């Protein structure tokens, strides 16, 4: 298939339980600015004309996702989430196989990053659609970095030059990403799996609003962004 004919698919791993958020339900379903966090993500991809289809991977026991699906979102639910992000993404890729060509692009996005916008999706795709490897949204680090000892004391200051904080979406061609995840072990994101193959994903500057909701105070900050106050 010619590179210009490649399509773009979204894959959202959403099988986590969100233990660090301290919530009684999985954090991707927590209410945020008037709707569940995951719905913000699904609506953003649904509104993007460049995304051909969105797949969301949930656990087999998920009792919340059906309330978010429907004609408006038009997502395909994969009820085969794994114990890790790595496993969930790979299971999602396997479920997509019949609809996606090896040269099509897959944008993997965290369910807990509700601040993603259509403009960020377009920015990422414009930067990577002709790239030989693919890449990810990320932010250059601005804080001074300290490496800690086991007892919580500073061992050293780590130079922050050329250091970036990874975000999502992370965008790679289907065939390459599937091969990377099938070969990699103990990786925490898709770019890491690509790196194991000896390739160098491209860093595309993202946005602070695209933060990952991990701990309780992240919820308040994400809500400020979504309400337009930050």
N, C-alpha and C positions, 0 to 999 in steps of 0.2 A: 504494500500500500504506500503511495507517495506520502512524504512527510506532510505536505499541505492538506492531505485528506484526513489527517488524524483528528479524532474526536477527544473530548474532555469529559471525564467521569469523576464524580466525587465519591469518596469512601470515608465513612465516619465510624470509627470504632467507638461503641458506646456500651460496652459490657462491664465496665468497672463499677465498683460499689462506692467509691469516693470516701474511703475511710478517714482521710485527713481533713475532710470538710466538717466532720462532727455532726452530720445530718442524719436523720432517721431514715431517709430514703436516698437512693443513689443521687449524687450531686447533679447529674445531668438533667434531672427532673425537678430540681429545686425551682420555686418561682423566682423570677428575676424580671423586674420592670414589667410586671403584669402577665407573664407567660413562662412556661417551663424553659429552662436554659437551653435544652436541646432544640426546642422549637425555634428559637432565634437562629440557630445554625441552619436548620432545615429550610427555614423561610429564605435565608440569604442565598442558599444554593438554588432553591426553586425559582427565585426571581432572576437568576443569571441566565441570559439567553444562550451563553456559550457552553453551559454545562448540559450534556446530553441526558444524563441520568444520575441520580444520587442513590447510593446504597448505604444503609445504616446497619451496623452489626451489633446485635444485642445478645444477651445470654438467653438460653432456652427458657429460663424461669422468669424472664422479664414480664412484669404485669402492668407496665406503664406505657409502653411504646404505642399500643393500639389507639390510645386516646390522642396521639399526636399525628397519626397518619390520616390519609384521605386524599381527595382529588386535588386540594390546594397544594399539598406538598409533593405528591406524586413520587414518593421515594419507595424503593424496594427494601423490604426488611429481611435481613439475614439473621435467623435465630440460631446462630452457631458460634456465639462469642466464646473466646478462649480465656484462660486464666491470666494471660498477659496481653498487652497491646500487640506485641509481635504475633501471637497466635490469632488474635481477633482479626488483624489486618490480613494475614495470610488466608484465613478462612473466608474472609470477604472476597479476596482476589479469586479464590477457587470458585466461589459462588457466581462471580461475574463472568467467568470464562466464556460462556456461550454468547455473550453480548458484546464482548470487547476484543479487539484485535491486539496483537502484541505491540503494535506501534501506536496505539491509542494512549493518551495520557491519563494518569490517575492522580487526583488530588486528595491526599489523605489529610483529614482535618480532625483535630480534637473536639469531642463533643462538649468539652468544658471551656471552649474559647468562643463565647457568644458574641464577642465584639467584632467578629469578622464582617467585612462589608463587600458589596459587589465590586467596589473600586479596587480593593485589595486583591480580589480574585483576578480581575482584569490586569492589574499591575504585574502579578506573578506570571500569568500566562503570557503576557507580552514579552516579559524578560526571558522566558524559558522555551517558548514554543519551537524555536529553531536550535535549541541547545542540544549538544550531543549526549549530555548526561542527565540534565534535570537539576532541580535544586529545591530551595525552601525559603520561606519568609524567615527573617531573623532581624535582630536589633544589635547594633554595636554596643558593647558594654561601656557604661560611663562611670560606674562606681569603682572605687579602689577595691581590689580583691585580696583577701587574706586566706592563707592555707592554715587550717587549725590542727592542733595536736589533739590527742585523745581526751585530754582533760580541759579542752576548750580554750587553750592559749594560742597565740599567734606563733606559727612556725616561720612563716615568711610572707612577704608581700609578693603577689603574683602580678607581673606586668599585664596590663589590660590591653595594650596595643594589639590589634588584630584579633581580639576576642569578641565573639558574638554570642548572643543568647538565641537559641533556636526557637522558632515558632512553627505554626502550621497555617495553611496547607504546606505539605511537602509533595512535590510534583515530579513524578517519574513515569516513563513509559511502562505499560503493563508488563511486557515480557521481561524487561530488565528488573523491575521491582519484584516480581514474583520469583525470579531466579535468585536475587539477592536474599530475600527473606527465607527461601527454602534452604539456603546454604548457611546463613548467619545464625549464631546463637548468642543469647544474652545481649541483644541490642535494645536500646530504649526508644529509638525512633528509626524511621525509614532511611534517612540520610546515613545513619551509622551503618546500616546493612549495605548500602551502596559503597561506602568507604571500604568495607571489608573486601570488596571486589577489586580494590585498587583504583577506584574512580574518585573524582573530586566534584561533589555537588556544588552548584553555584549558589551563593548567598544573595538574596534579594531583600532589600531593606523593607521591613514591615512597619507596624505601628504599635505604640504603647497600648492603644485601645484593644488590641488583639491579645490581651493577657489571658493566661490560663487560670481559671478559678480552682484553687487547690485548698486553701485554708479559709476559715470564716471571714476574715477581713477582706479577702479578694472579692467576695460577693458584693459588698457595699461599693467598692471601686468600679466593678463591672457595671453595676446599676447606674452609677453616675455617667459613665460613657454612653450607655444605651439610652439614657434620658436626655443626653446632650448637654450635661452639666460639666463635662470634662473633655 
